[in-house]
Every structure is written in structure tokens, then in C-alpha cells.
């Protein structure tokens, strides 16, 4: 049981930071727009 | 163009400023946004993208060619253009540190009309490292 809890905690530490990774904003400058 | 860009996957909101020619795209949190598709959609809607900047959070990894890359989703990463700022991130490879960076993904070559397609690869030129966590 303790092993399962430890494994889940470890998985959480590995997965949690990646779940925060993301593209936050994209900005473009365009030409020829009317 | 606003509607065309808004239909692309992973796009939550598009704001267009006609005065200064700026387009602000807010991605959804699903990580599905694809900058190449956005550039392609921009060209398809009849305007020329002169420049594309991105702010992103992710991990520094090495890609299959051994170059530094910013991984923003399990299946999406952007190769980094080597500069002073990217050299400073070399020590973060393999660590769990999440960084927030602002960088340039695309700049139209001067005087040329360039068509962007699926084979175009975008490299991220880091302009600023905003945060390390």
C-alpha cells in the first residue's frame, strides 16, 4: 500500500510541472490587412 | 482573418488591431495550438505575417539532433535559436525547472513573399527569460 502511495506521489511530482507547461500568448504583426 | 484564425485548433480568442496591424491570439489550455497552422491560416486569409512572437512556459530539453528545445506539451517542442539567452539555459536540460520565455518564432525575410506550409519549421529566438520555477 505504501509503495502505491509513494509511486502516485512520484508520478504527481513528474507530471504536475509538465501540466503547467503551455503556450500562453501569441502575437503577430501582419501586413496588408484592410 | 479573425474568424479564420479563431477556427484553428487550440485557439480561444483572437484580437485584431487594424491600426497597428497586430493580432493577439490567446490559446486554450489544451496545448493543441499550432503556430505553423496559425501562420498558414494568416496567409490563406490574404494577409502577410511579418512577425510572430510567443510567450510560453515549458521545460528545456534536447531534441533528437542534440539542439536545445522548449517543450510546451508532451508532444510539442520548439527548437531554440542559439543566442546568449539560450546558452544560459543549457544547465536546465533534464531538470524539472519550468521556465517562462518570450521569443520570436517567425520573421518574414526582407523584401520577399514567403509561403508558409506544413513543412516550415519554426525556431524560437528567445528574447527574454521571464521566470524560472
Backbone of each chain as nested JSON, in Angstrom:
{
  "chains": [
    {"id": "A", "residues": [
      {"number": 1, "name": "UNK", "atoms": {"N": [0.833, -1.206, 0.0], "CA": [0.0, 0.0, 0.0], "C": [0.874, 1.265, 0.0]}},
      {"number": 2, "name": "UNK", "atoms": {"N": [1.88, 1.247, 0.909], "CA": [2.787, 2.393, 0.995], "C": [3.529, 2.618, -0.319]}},
      {"number": 3, "name": "UNK", "atoms": {"N": [3.839, 1.494, -0.983], "CA": [4.551, 1.598, -2.268], "C": [3.684, 2.313, -3.295]}},
      {"number": 4, "name": "UNK", "atoms": {"N": [2.379, 1.983, -3.292], "CA": [1.452, 2.6, -4.252], "C": [1.355, 4.108, -4.015]}},
      {"number": 5, "name": "UNK", "atoms": {"N": [1.26, 4.466, -2.738], "CA": [1.158, 5.891, -2.396], "C": [2.422, 6.615, -2.842]}},
      {"number": 6, "name": "UNK", "atoms": {"N": [3.573, 5.998, -2.566], "CA": [4.854, 6.607, -2.951], "C": [4.94, 6.769, -4.463]}},
      {"number": 7, "name": "UNK", "atoms": {"N": [4.47, 5.749, -5.193], "CA": [4.505, 5.781, -6.652], "C": [3.605, 6.903, -7.186]}},
      {"number": 8, "name": "UNK", "atoms": {"N": [2.424, 7.036, -6.591], "CA": [1.491, 8.089, -7.008], "C": [2.085, 9.474, -6.755]}},
      {"number": 9, "name": "UNK", "atoms": {"N": [2.714, 9.622, -5.59], "CA": [3.348, 10.908, -5.251], "C": [4.442, 11.241, -6.254]}},
      {"number": 10, "name": "UNK", "atoms": {"N": [5.254, 10.227, -6.565], "CA": [6.365, 10.409, -7.502], "C": [5.836, 10.816, -8.875]}},
      {"number": 11, "name": "UNK", "atoms": {"N": [4.77, 10.127, -9.315], "CA": [4.144, 10.42, -10.596], "C": [3.613, 11.858, -10.607]}},
      {"number": 12, "name": "UNK", "atoms": {"N": [3.024, 12.25, -9.49], "CA": [2.494, 13.607, -9.36], "C": [3.576, 14.643, -9.524]}},
      {"number": 13, "name": "UNK", "atoms": {"N": [4.735, 14.384, -8.894], "CA": [5.846, 15.342, -8.988], "C": [6.357, 15.446, -10.423]}},
      {"number": 14, "name": "UNK", "atoms": {"N": [6.311, 14.322, -11.151], "CA": [6.829, 14.328, -12.523], "C": [5.832, 14.977, -13.467]}},
      {"number": 15, "name": "UNK", "atoms": {"N": [4.545, 14.634, -13.308], "CA": [3.525, 15.083, -14.258], "C": [3.098, 16.527, -14.002]}},
      {"number": 16, "name": "UNK", "atoms": {"N": [3.009, 16.923, -12.726], "CA": [2.475, 18.251, -12.397], "C": [3.199, 19.399, -13.089]}},
      {"number": 17, "name": "UNK", "atoms": {"N": [4.537, 19.429, -13.088], "CA": [5.196, 20.56, -13.764], "C": [4.881, 20.613, -15.244]}},
      {"number": 18, "name": "UNK", "atoms": {"N": [4.799, 19.47, -15.932], "CA": [4.52, 19.474, -17.363], "C": [3.109, 19.966, -17.645]}},
      {"number": 19, "name": "UNK", "atoms": {"N": [2.172, 19.696, -16.681], "CA": [0.803, 20.136, -16.926], "C": [0.713, 21.659, -16.875]}},
      {"number": 20, "name": "UNK", "atoms": {"N": [1.719, 22.296, -16.251], "CA": [1.723, 23.765, -16.201], "C": [2.345, 24.356, -17.463]}},
      {"number": 21, "name": "UNK", "atoms": {"N": [3.03, 23.506, -18.235], "CA": [3.69, 24.0, -19.44], "C": [2.645, 24.287, -20.508]}},
      {"number": 22, "name": "UNK", "atoms": {"N": [2.777, 25.39, -21.164], "CA": [1.812, 25.728, -22.205], "C": [2.252, 26.978, -22.971]}},
      {"number": 23, "name": "UNK", "atoms": {"N": [1.669, 27.134, -24.164], "CA": [1.831, 28.395, -24.887], "C": [0.848, 29.373, -24.248]}},
      {"number": 24, "name": "UNK", "atoms": {"N": [1.356, 30.485, -23.753], "CA": [0.489, 31.416, -23.018], "C": [-0.108, 32.494, -23.91]}},
      {"number": 25, "name": "UNK", "atoms": {"N": [0.661, 32.872, -24.932], "CA": [0.213, 34.005, -25.734], "C": [0.979, 34.023, -27.066]}},
      {"number": 26, "name": "UNK", "atoms": {"N": [0.286, 34.359, -28.13], "CA": [0.953, 34.525, -29.429], "C": [0.55, 35.875, -29.993]}},
      {"number": 27, "name": "UNK", "atoms": {"N": [1.546, 36.609, -30.462], "CA": [1.261, 37.923, -31.036], "C": [1.878, 37.982, -32.427]}},
      {"number": 28, "name": "UNK", "atoms": {"N": [1.091, 38.435, -33.385], "CA": [1.596, 38.544, -34.755], "C": [1.504, 39.984, -35.231]}},
      {"number": 29, "name": "UNK", "atoms": {"N": [2.447, 40.34, -36.079], "CA": [2.35, 41.618, -36.782], "C": [2.097, 41.274, -38.238]}},
      {"number": 30, "name": "UNK", "atoms": {"N": [1.041, 41.815, -38.797], "CA": [0.675, 41.443, -40.157], "C": [0.689, 42.659, -41.076]}},
      {"number": 31, "name": "UNK", "atoms": {"N": [0.837, 42.363, -42.363], "CA": [0.838, 43.421, -43.384], "C": [-0.261, 43.126, -44.393]}},
      {"number": 32, "name": "UNK", "atoms": {"N": [-0.834, 44.177, -44.936], "CA": [-1.839, 44.006, -45.985], "C": [-3.239, 43.81, -45.459]}},
      {"number": 33, "name": "UNK", "atoms": {"N": [-3.446, 44.16, -44.187], "CA": [-4.768, 43.999, -43.588], "C": [-5.591, 45.256, -43.872]}},
      {"number": 34, "name": "UNK", "atoms": {"N": [-6.857, 45.079, -44.277], "CA": [-7.714, 46.248, -44.545], "C": [-8.895, 46.247, -43.592]}}
    ]},
    {"id": "B", "residues": [
      {"number": 1, "name": "UNK", "atoms": {"N": [-10.089, 37.391, -41.367], "CA": [-8.914, 36.739, -40.785], "C": [-9.181, 36.327, -39.34]}},
      {"number": 2, "name": "UNK", "atoms": {"N": [-9.887, 37.183, -38.599], "CA": [-10.18, 36.882, -37.189], "C": [-10.96, 35.571, -37.073]}},
      {"number": 3, "name": "UNK", "atoms": {"N": [-11.973, 35.418, -37.946], "CA": [-12.781, 34.193, -37.906], "C": [-11.946, 32.985, -38.326]}},
      {"number": 4, "name": "UNK", "atoms": {"N": [-11.131, 33.19, -39.36], "CA": [-10.301, 32.107, -39.885], "C": [-9.337, 31.612, -38.803]}},
      {"number": 5, "name": "UNK", "atoms": {"N": [-8.689, 32.55, -38.114], "CA": [-7.759, 32.171, -37.046], "C": [-8.5, 31.552, -35.865]}},
      {"number": 6, "name": "UNK", "atoms": {"N": [-9.68, 32.092, -35.577], "CA": [-10.465, 31.588, -34.444], "C": [-10.917, 30.157, -34.625]}},
      {"number": 7, "name": "UNK", "atoms": {"N": [-10.965, 29.699, -35.884], "CA": [-11.388, 28.318, -36.153], "C": [-10.259, 27.314, -35.998]}},
      {"number": 8, "name": "UNK", "atoms": {"N": [-9.026, 27.796, -35.877], "CA": [-7.883, 26.874, -35.76], "C": [-7.911, 26.18, -34.401]}},
      {"number": 9, "name": "UNK", "atoms": {"N": [-7.414, 24.942, -34.376], "CA": [-7.481, 24.188, -33.124], "C": [-6.602, 24.839, -32.055]}},
      {"number": 10, "name": "UNK", "atoms": {"N": [-7.11, 24.817, -30.847], "CA": [-6.361, 25.339, -29.709], "C": [-6.46, 26.838, -29.518]}},
      {"number": 11, "name": "UNK", "atoms": {"N": [-7.258, 27.514, -30.361], "CA": [-7.376, 28.973, -30.242], "C": [-8.608, 29.328, -29.412]}},
      {"number": 12, "name": "UNK", "atoms": {"N": [-8.397, 30.11, -28.365], "CA": [-9.517, 30.521, -27.524], "C": [-10.078, 31.882, -27.966]}},
      {"number": 13, "name": "UNK", "atoms": {"N": [-9.153, 32.814, -28.251], "CA": [-9.602, 34.156, -28.578], "C": [-8.619, 34.837, -29.532]}},
      {"number": 14, "name": "UNK", "atoms": {"N": [-9.151, 35.668, -30.419], "CA": [-8.31, 36.427, -31.352], "C": [-8.716, 37.897, -31.279]}},
      {"number": 15, "name": "UNK", "atoms": {"N": [-7.741, 38.743, -31.062], "CA": [-7.995, 40.188, -31.067], "C": [-7.163, 40.818, -32.182]}},
      {"number": 16, "name": "UNK", "atoms": {"N": [-7.812, 41.589, -33.044], "CA": [-7.112, 42.205, -34.165], "C": [-7.131, 43.721, -34.004]}},
      {"number": 17, "name": "UNK", "atoms": {"N": [-5.967, 44.318, -34.132], "CA": [-5.884, 45.781, -34.107], "C": [-5.535, 46.268, -35.512]}},
      {"number": 18, "name": "UNK", "atoms": {"N": [-6.508, 46.888, -36.157], "CA": [-6.293, 47.357, -37.535], "C": [-5.295, 48.504, -37.583]}},
      {"number": 19, "name": "UNK", "atoms": {"N": [-5.235, 49.295, -36.516], "CA": [-4.384, 50.494, -36.512], "C": [-2.905, 50.134, -36.637]}},
      {"number": 20, "name": "UNK", "atoms": {"N": [-2.446, 49.212, -35.776], "CA": [-1.011, 48.882, -35.825], "C": [-0.724, 47.504, -36.428]}},
      {"number": 21, "name": "UNK", "atoms": {"N": [-1.751, 46.849, -36.984], "CA": [-1.535, 45.565, -37.643], "C": [-1.143, 44.443, -36.706]}},
      {"number": 22, "name": "UNK", "atoms": {"N": [-1.613, 44.513, -35.477], "CA": [-1.253, 43.474, -34.504], "C": [-2.405, 42.493, -34.29]}},
      {"number": 23, "name": "UNK", "atoms": {"N": [-2.054, 41.244, -34.166], "CA": [-3.04, 40.202, -33.907], "C": [-2.618, 39.471, -32.64]}},
      {"number": 24, "name": "UNK", "atoms": {"N": [-3.492, 39.462, -31.663], "CA": [-3.204, 38.838, -30.367], "C": [-4.024, 37.55, -30.276]}},
      {"number": 25, "name": "UNK", "atoms": {"N": [-3.346, 36.443, -30.093], "CA": [-4.043, 35.155, -30.039], "C": [-3.885, 34.544, -28.649]}},
      {"number": 26, "name": "UNK", "atoms": {"N": [-5.005, 34.245, -28.022], "CA": [-4.97, 33.591, -26.713], "C": [-5.258, 32.103, -26.917]}},
      {"number": 27, "name": "UNK", "atoms": {"N": [-4.31, 31.252, -26.544], "CA": [-4.531, 29.823, -26.733], "C": [-5.439, 29.222, -25.658]}},
      {"number": 28, "name": "UNK", "atoms": {"N": [-6.082, 28.109, -25.997], "CA": [-6.787, 27.328, -24.985], "C": [-5.738, 26.611, -24.151]}},
      {"number": 29, "name": "UNK", "atoms": {"N": [-6.167, 26.041, -23.035], "CA": [-5.198, 25.352, -22.179], "C": [-4.999, 23.899, -22.592]}},
      {"number": 30, "name": "UNK", "atoms": {"N": [-5.575, 23.512, -23.744], "CA": [-5.468, 22.104, -24.156], "C": [-4.152, 21.786, -24.862]}},
      {"number": 31, "name": "UNK", "atoms": {"N": [-3.316, 22.801, -25.089], "CA": [-2.0, 22.561, -25.693], "C": [-2.049, 22.192, -27.162]}},
      {"number": 32, "name": "UNK", "atoms": {"N": [-3.199, 22.399, -27.806], "CA": [-3.361, 21.98, -29.2], "C": [-2.945, 23.059, -30.206]}},
      {"number": 33, "name": "UNK", "atoms": {"N": [-2.619, 24.233, -29.71], "CA": [-2.337, 25.332, -30.643], "C": [-1.063, 25.043, -31.445]}},
      {"number": 34, "name": "UNK", "atoms": {"N": [-1.126, 25.348, -32.751], "CA": [-0.002, 25.066, -33.635], "C": [0.378, 26.354, -34.383]}},
      {"number": 35, "name": "UNK", "atoms": {"N": [1.494, 26.993, -34.005], "CA": [1.868, 28.265, -34.629], "C": [2.002, 28.182, -36.149]}},
      {"number": 36, "name": "UNK", "atoms": {"N": [2.454, 27.046, -36.683], "CA": [2.587, 26.928, -38.15], "C": [1.205, 27.004, -38.798]}},
      {"number": 37, "name": "UNK", "atoms": {"N": [0.233, 26.339, -38.186], "CA": [-1.137, 26.398, -38.713], "C": [-1.672, 27.832, -38.666]}},
      {"number": 38, "name": "UNK", "atoms": {"N": [-1.307, 28.568, -37.605], "CA": [-1.762, 29.958, -37.481], "C": [-1.158, 30.818, -38.585]}},
      {"number": 39, "name": "UNK", "atoms": {"N": [0.128, 30.614, -38.855], "CA": [0.781, 31.372, -39.936], "C": [0.149, 31.027, -41.281]}},
      {"number": 40, "name": "UNK", "atoms": {"N": [-0.087, 29.735, -41.479], "CA": [-0.69, 29.275, -42.735], "C": [-2.092, 29.888, -42.889]}},
      {"number": 41, "name": "UNK", "atoms": {"N": [-2.858, 29.871, -41.801], "CA": [-4.213, 30.436, -41.843], "C": [-4.164, 31.931, -42.125]}},
      {"number": 42, "name": "UNK", "atoms": {"N": [-3.145, 32.601, -41.606], "CA": [-2.998, 34.044, -41.85], "C": [-2.746, 34.304, -43.329]}},
      {"number": 43, "name": "UNK", "atoms": {"N": [-1.804, 33.55, -43.902], "CA": [-1.513, 33.717, -45.336], "C": [-2.74, 33.35, -46.177]}},
      {"number": 44, "name": "UNK", "atoms": {"N": [-3.438, 32.286, -45.766], "CA": [-4.623, 31.845, -46.519], "C": [-5.727, 32.9, -46.506]}},
      {"number": 45, "name": "UNK", "atoms": {"N": [-5.748, 33.722, -45.46], "CA": [-6.809, 34.729, -45.406], "C": [-6.387, 36.017, -46.127]}},
      {"number": 46, "name": "UNK", "atoms": {"N": [-5.255, 35.969, -46.818], "CA": [-4.89, 37.058, -47.725], "C": [-3.989, 38.13, -47.144]}},
      {"number": 47, "name": "UNK", "atoms": {"N": [-3.501, 37.958, -45.939], "CA": [-2.571, 38.943, -45.383], "C": [-1.208, 38.276, -45.148]}},
      {"number": 48, "name": "UNK", "atoms": {"N": [-0.193, 39.096, -45.015], "CA": [1.16, 38.586, -44.834], "C": [1.575, 38.728, -43.38]}},
      {"number": 49, "name": "UNK", "atoms": {"N": [2.014, 37.625, -42.802], "CA": [2.536, 37.689, -41.436], "C": [3.97, 38.184, -41.508]}},
      {"number": 50, "name": "UNK", "atoms": {"N": [4.239, 39.293, -40.842], "CA": [5.591, 39.852, -40.866], "C": [6.414, 39.288, -39.714]}},
      {"number": 51, "name": "UNK", "atoms": {"N": [5.755, 39.0, -38.626], "CA": [6.465, 38.59, -37.419], "C": [5.525, 37.828, -36.497]}},
      {"number": 52, "name": "UNK", "atoms": {"N": [6.05, 36.849, -35.805], "CA": [5.237, 36.146, -34.807], "C": [6.051, 35.975, -33.525]}},
      {"number": 53, "name": "UNK", "atoms": {"N": [5.525, 36.481, -32.427], "CA": [6.164, 36.329, -31.112], "C": [5.31, 35.424, -30.237]}},
      {"number": 54, "name": "UNK", "atoms": {"N": [5.958, 34.748, -29.313], "CA": [5.225, 33.814, -28.458], "C": [5.728, 33.919, -27.022]}},
      {"number": 55, "name": "UNK", "atoms": {"N": [4.812, 33.826, -26.081], "CA": [5.194, 33.664, -24.68], "C": [4.767, 32.258, -24.284]}},
      {"number": 56, "name": "UNK", "atoms": {"N": [5.689, 31.495, -23.711], "CA": [5.367, 30.109, -23.39], "C": [6.087, 29.655, -22.127]}},
      {"number": 57, "name": "UNK", "atoms": {"N": [5.461, 28.683, -21.466], "CA": [6.07, 28.038, -20.295], "C": [6.427, 26.614, -20.677]}},
      {"number": 58, "name": "UNK", "atoms": {"N": [7.565, 26.16, -20.24], "CA": [7.913, 24.786, -20.539], "C": [9.259, 24.388, -19.954]}},
      {"number": 59, "name": "UNK", "atoms": {"N": [9.67, 23.185, -20.352], "CA": [10.941, 22.631, -19.866], "C": [11.982, 22.694, -20.972]}},
      {"number": 60, "name": "UNK", "atoms": {"N": [13.219, 22.863, -20.575], "CA": [14.306, 22.842, -21.557], "C": [14.737, 21.385, -21.761]}},
      {"number": 61, "name": "UNK", "atoms": {"N": [14.71, 20.954, -23.009], "CA": [15.108, 19.582, -23.349], "C": [16.086, 19.633, -24.524]}},
      {"number": 62, "name": "UNK", "atoms": {"N": [16.647, 18.47, -24.843], "CA": [17.448, 18.377, -26.068], "C": [16.665, 17.559, -27.074]}},
      {"number": 63, "name": "UNK", "atoms": {"N": [16.568, 18.066, -28.32], "CA": [15.816, 17.314, -29.326], "C": [16.684, 16.212, -29.924]}},
      {"number": 64, "name": "UNK", "atoms": {"N": [16.126, 15.496, -30.904], "CA": [16.831, 14.336, -31.465], "C": [18.157, 14.725, -32.113]}},
      {"number": 65, "name": "UNK", "atoms": {"N": [18.296, 15.991, -32.505], "CA": [19.554, 16.441, -33.115], "C": [20.537, 16.97, -32.075]}},
      {"number": 66, "name": "UNK", "atoms": {"N": [20.124, 16.927, -30.809], "CA": [21.014, 17.415, -29.753], "C": [20.922, 18.91, -29.524]}},
      {"number": 67, "name": "UNK", "atoms": {"N": [19.967, 19.565, -30.199], "CA": [19.792, 21.008, -30.005], "C": [18.841, 21.283, -28.845]}},
      {"number": 68, "name": "UNK", "atoms": {"N": [19.015, 22.44, -28.223], "CA": [18.123, 22.817, -27.134], "C": [16.733, 23.106, -27.679]}},
      {"number": 69, "name": "UNK", "atoms": {"N": [15.725, 22.73, -26.896], "CA": [14.341, 22.995, -27.298], "C": [13.513, 23.292, -26.06]}},
      {"number": 70, "name": "UNK", "atoms": {"N": [12.437, 24.041, -26.266], "CA": [11.485, 24.323, -25.186], "C": [10.291, 23.403, -25.389]}},
      {"number": 71, "name": "UNK", "atoms": {"N": [10.072, 22.514, -24.416], "CA": [8.948, 21.576, -24.511], "C": [7.739, 22.178, -23.809]}},
      {"number": 72, "name": "UNK", "atoms": {"N": [6.683, 22.441, -24.577], "CA": [5.496, 23.1, -24.004], "C": [4.333, 22.133, -23.814]}},
      {"number": 73, "name": "UNK", "atoms": {"N": [4.466, 20.937, -24.361], "CA": [3.459, 19.889, -24.19], "C": [4.193, 18.573, -24.417]}},
      {"number": 74, "name": "UNK", "atoms": {"N": [3.62, 17.449, -23.932], "CA": [4.342, 16.172, -24.099], "C": [4.75, 15.9, -25.538]}},
      {"number": 75, "name": "UNK", "atoms": {"N": [3.954, 16.357, -26.493], "CA": [4.268, 16.073, -27.9], "C": [4.601, 17.317, -28.706]}},
      {"number": 76, "name": "UNK", "atoms": {"N": [4.919, 18.436, -28.025], "CA": [5.243, 19.648, -28.779], "C": [6.418, 20.393, -28.154]}},
      {"number": 77, "name": "UNK", "atoms": {"N": [7.421, 20.616, -28.983], "CA": [8.556, 21.402, -28.506], "C": [9.05, 22.303, -29.639]}},
      {"number": 78, "name": "UNK", "atoms": {"N": [9.716, 23.372, -29.258], "CA": [10.235, 24.34, -30.221], "C": [11.747, 24.392, -30.081]}},
      {"number": 79, "name": "UNK", "atoms": {"N": [12.451, 24.123, -31.174], "CA": [13.915, 24.219, -31.15], "C": [14.303, 25.671, -30.895]}},
      {"number": 80, "name": "UNK", "atoms": {"N": [15.376, 25.853, -30.144], "CA": [15.808, 27.209, -29.796], "C": [16.922, 27.669, -30.723]}},
      {"number": 81, "name": "UNK", "atoms": {"N": [16.841, 28.916, -31.156], "CA": [17.943, 29.529, -31.897], "C": [19.034, 29.839, -30.871]}},
      {"number": 82, "name": "UNK", "atoms": {"N": [20.267, 29.445, -31.191], "CA": [21.353, 29.672, -30.239], "C": [21.635, 31.162, -30.096]}},
      {"number": 83, "name": "UNK", "atoms": {"N": [21.546, 31.65, -28.882], "CA": [21.976, 33.017, -28.565], "C": [22.442, 33.028, -27.102]}},
      {"number": 84, "name": "UNK", "atoms": {"N": [22.791, 34.194, -26.615], "CA": [23.323, 34.272, -25.249], "C": [22.313, 33.749, -24.226]}},
      {"number": 85, "name": "UNK", "atoms": {"N": [21.029, 34.064, -24.457], "CA": [19.999, 33.642, -23.509], "C": [19.808, 32.124, -23.529]}},
      {"number": 86, "name": "UNK", "atoms": {"N": [19.839, 31.535, -24.714], "CA": [19.641, 30.081, -24.789], "C": [20.839, 29.333, -24.199]}},
      {"number": 87, "name": "UNK", "atoms": {"N": [22.032, 29.908, -24.362], "CA": [23.226, 29.265, -23.773], "C": [23.092, 29.171, -22.261]}},
      {"number": 88, "name": "UNK", "atoms": {"N": [22.478, 30.188, -21.665], "CA": [22.293, 30.208, -20.223], "C": [21.297, 29.176, -19.727]}},
      {"number": 89, "name": "UNK", "atoms": {"N": [20.552, 28.56, -20.658], "CA": [19.535, 27.578, -20.258], "C": [20.036, 26.149, -20.366]}},
      {"number": 90, "name": "UNK", "atoms": {"N": [21.244, 25.991, -20.876], "CA": [21.815, 24.665, -21.1], "C": [21.808, 23.81, -19.833]}},
      {"number": 91, "name": "UNK", "atoms": {"N": [22.044, 24.459, -18.693], "CA": [22.138, 23.709, -17.437], "C": [20.78, 23.18, -16.979]}},
      {"number": 92, "name": "UNK", "atoms": {"N": [19.702, 23.619, -17.605], "CA": [18.364, 23.192, -17.178], "C": [17.899, 21.909, -17.873]}},
      {"number": 93, "name": "UNK", "atoms": {"N": [18.698, 21.426, -18.848], "CA": [18.321, 20.199, -19.552], "C": [18.241, 19.05, -18.546]}},
      {"number": 94, "name": "UNK", "atoms": {"N": [17.12, 18.352, -18.573], "CA": [16.957, 17.203, -17.669], "C": [16.433, 17.57, -16.293]}},
      {"number": 95, "name": "UNK", "atoms": {"N": [16.345, 18.86, -15.995], "CA": [15.813, 19.264, -14.69], "C": [14.297, 19.453, -14.8]}},
      {"number": 96, "name": "UNK", "atoms": {"N": [13.648, 19.59, -13.651], "CA": [12.195, 19.785, -13.652], "C": [11.83, 21.278, -13.665]}},
      {"number": 97, "name": "UNK", "atoms": {"N": [12.83, 22.122, -13.856], "CA": [12.578, 23.568, -13.831], "C": [11.687, 23.981, -15.0]}},
      {"number": 98, "name": "UNK", "atoms": {"N": [10.649, 24.735, -14.67], "CA": [9.748, 25.26, -15.701], "C": [10.109, 26.727, -15.906]}},
      {"number": 99, "name": "UNK", "atoms": {"N": [10.337, 27.089, -17.152], "CA": [10.668, 28.495, -17.408], "C": [9.595, 29.147, -18.282]}},
      {"number": 100, "name": "UNK", "atoms": {"N": [9.46, 30.435, -18.1], "CA": [8.557, 31.214, -18.951], "C": [9.433, 32.125, -19.804]}},
      {"number": 101, "name": "UNK", "atoms": {"N": [9.269, 32.003, -21.112], "CA": [10.092, 32.819, -22.015], "C": [9.223, 33.546, -23.028]}},
      {"number": 102, "name": "UNK", "atoms": {"N": [9.748, 34.663, -23.506], "CA": [9.13, 35.373, -24.619], "C": [10.135, 35.327, -25.757]}},
      {"number": 103, "name": "UNK", "atoms": {"N": [9.657, 34.968, -26.924], "CA": [10.599, 34.864, -28.034], "C": [9.938, 35.029, -29.384]}},
      {"number": 104, "name": "UNK", "atoms": {"N": [10.785, 35.121, -30.388], "CA": [10.294, 35.302, -31.755], "C": [10.32, 33.966, -32.491]}},
      {"number": 105, "name": "UNK", "atoms": {"N": [9.164, 33.581, -33.039], "CA": [9.058, 32.302, -33.746], "C": [9.223, 32.458, -35.252]}},
      {"number": 106, "name": "UNK", "atoms": {"N": [8.867, 33.626, -35.75], "CA": [8.883, 33.814, -37.204], "C": [9.122, 35.271, -37.546]}},
      {"number": 107, "name": "UNK", "atoms": {"N": [9.934, 35.495, -38.552], "CA": [10.096, 36.844, -39.094], "C": [10.22, 36.729, -40.599]}},
      {"number": 108, "name": "UNK", "atoms": {"N": [9.415, 37.498, -41.292], "CA": [9.422, 37.425, -42.756], "C": [10.75, 37.945, -43.285]}},
      {"number": 109, "name": "UNK", "atoms": {"N": [11.396, 37.2, -44.196], "CA": [12.638, 37.695, -44.78], "C": [12.37, 39.003, -45.507]}},
      {"number": 110, "name": "UNK", "atoms": {"N": [13.274, 39.986, -45.399], "CA": [13.022, 41.29, -46.019], "C": [12.847, 41.205, -47.528]}},
      {"number": 111, "name": "UNK", "atoms": {"N": [11.817, 41.909, -48.009], "CA": [11.594, 42.03, -49.451], "C": [11.073, 40.791, -50.147]}},
      {"number": 112, "name": "UNK", "atoms": {"N": [10.784, 39.745, -49.373], "CA": [10.331, 38.507, -50.016], "C": [8.911, 38.179, -49.598]}},
      {"number": 113, "name": "UNK", "atoms": {"N": [8.211, 37.517, -50.524], "CA": [6.922, 36.956, -50.156], "C": [7.172, 35.485, -49.878]}},
      {"number": 114, "name": "UNK", "atoms": {"N": [6.956, 35.084, -48.645], "CA": [7.25, 33.695, -48.32], "C": [5.972, 32.954, -47.97]}},
      {"number": 115, "name": "UNK", "atoms": {"N": [5.794, 31.822, -48.594], "CA": [4.627, 30.995, -48.316], "C": [4.995, 30.037, -47.182]}},
      {"number": 116, "name": "UNK", "atoms": {"N": [4.113, 29.961, -46.201], "CA": [4.344, 29.04, -45.091], "C": [3.501, 27.807, -45.319]}},
      {"number": 117, "name": "UNK", "atoms": {"N": [4.126, 26.633, -45.213], "CA": [3.329, 25.41, -45.311], "C": [3.712, 24.459, -44.184]}},
      {"number": 118, "name": "UNK", "atoms": {"N": [3.143, 23.253, -44.231], "CA": [3.322, 22.305, -43.122], "C": [4.783, 21.897, -42.941]}},
      {"number": 119, "name": "UNK", "atoms": {"N": [5.598, 22.066, -44.004], "CA": [6.993, 21.643, -43.9], "C": [7.87, 22.727, -43.259]}},
      {"number": 120, "name": "UNK", "atoms": {"N": [7.286, 23.92, -43.079], "CA": [8.05, 25.014, -42.462], "C": [8.331, 24.675, -41.002]}},
      {"number": 121, "name": "UNK", "atoms": {"N": [9.578, 24.845, -40.603], "CA": [9.875, 24.603, -39.186], "C": [10.191, 25.937, -38.519]}},
      {"number": 122, "name": "UNK", "atoms": {"N": [9.641, 26.113, -37.352], "CA": [9.821, 27.364, -36.631], "C": [10.801, 27.151, -35.493]}},
      {"number": 123, "name": "UNK", "atoms": {"N": [11.754, 28.057, -35.394], "CA": [12.68, 28.024, -34.265], "C": [12.414, 29.22, -33.382]}},
      {"number": 124, "name": "UNK", "atoms": {"N": [12.564, 29.008, -32.103], "CA": [12.256, 30.07, -31.149], "C": [13.532, 30.829, -30.783]}},
      {"number": 125, "name": "UNK", "atoms": {"N": [13.533, 32.127, -31.118], "CA": [14.635, 33.005, -30.729], "C": [14.24, 33.664, -29.404]}},
      {"number": 126, "name": "UNK", "atoms": {"N": [14.872, 33.242, -28.332], "CA": [14.471, 33.764, -27.018], "C": [14.892, 35.225, -26.887]}},
      {"number": 127, "name": "UNK", "atoms": {"N": [13.912, 36.073, -26.557], "CA": [14.175, 37.5, -26.358], "C": [14.263, 37.84, -24.877]}},
      {"number": 128, "name": "UNK", "atoms": {"N": [13.56, 37.044, -24.066], "CA": [13.528, 37.338, -22.634], "C": [13.147, 36.084, -21.855]}},
      {"number": 129, "name": "UNK", "atoms": {"N": [13.892, 35.821, -20.787], "CA": [13.503, 34.746, -19.861], "C": [12.776, 35.433, -18.715]}},
      {"number": 130, "name": "UNK", "atoms": {"N": [11.453, 35.199, -18.644], "CA": [10.648, 35.941, -17.672], "C": [10.673, 35.323, -16.282]}},
      {"number": 131, "name": "UNK", "atoms": {"N": [10.681, 33.984, -16.242], "CA": [10.573, 33.343, -14.935], "C": [11.181, 31.942, -14.953]}},
      {"number": 132, "name": "UNK", "atoms": {"N": [11.797, 31.553, -13.852], "CA": [12.268, 30.165, -13.677], "C": [11.623, 29.636, -12.416]}},
      {"number": 133, "name": "UNK", "atoms": {"N": [10.98, 28.459, -12.508], "CA": [10.3, 27.911, -11.322], "C": [10.807, 26.517, -11.025]}}
    ]}
  ]
}
